[in-house]
């Protein structure tokens, strides 16, 4: 197991998540259940999957969750 709170990538992804939440507050109200919701879910998925992967027992599981986090980042970029 790894202490995810010490990882720079987790800290940066958490900051990104907070930024997305702040930025998305100025989106049009009609986007609350569309773009806003989707972006927020992607953003929170990134540090969450890093943390979950670090809590798993094997490196293979950690890599799997890091890949999921990377996928969420790609979705957010889109």
ChimeraX attribute file (.defattr): number of C-alpha atoms within 10 A of each C-alpha:
attribute: neighborCount
match mode: 1-to-1
recipient: residues
	/A:1	11
	/A:2	15
	/A:3	9
	/A:4	18
	/A:5	14
	/A:6	9
	/A:7	13
	/A:8	10
	/A:9	14
	/A:10	18
	/A:11	14
	/A:12	13
	/A:13	20
	/A:14	19
	/A:15	14
	/A:16	16
	/A:17	21
	/A:18	15
	/A:19	13
	/A:20	19
	/A:21	18
	/A:22	12
	/A:23	11
	/A:24	17
	/A:25	11
	/A:26	9
	/A:27	12
	/A:28	10
	/A:29	10
	/A:30	9
	/A:31	12
	/A:32	13
	/A:33	9
	/A:34	10
	/A:35	14
	/A:36	20
	/A:37	14
	/A:38	14
	/A:39	21
	/A:40	18
	/A:41	16
	/A:42	20
	/A:43	26
	/A:44	20
	/A:45	22
	/A:46	27
	/A:47	26
	/A:48	18
	/A:49	21
	/A:50	25
	/A:51	21
	/A:52	15
	/A:53	25
	/A:54	22
	/A:55	15
	/A:56	15
	/A:57	11
	/A:58	12
	/A:59	13
	/A:60	11
	/A:61	15
	/A:62	21
	/A:63	15
	/A:64	15
	/A:65	21
	/A:66	21
	/A:67	16
	/A:68	17
	/A:69	24
	/A:70	16
	/A:71	15
	/A:72	21
	/A:73	19
	/A:74	11
	/A:75	13
	/A:76	17
	/A:77	10
	/A:78	7
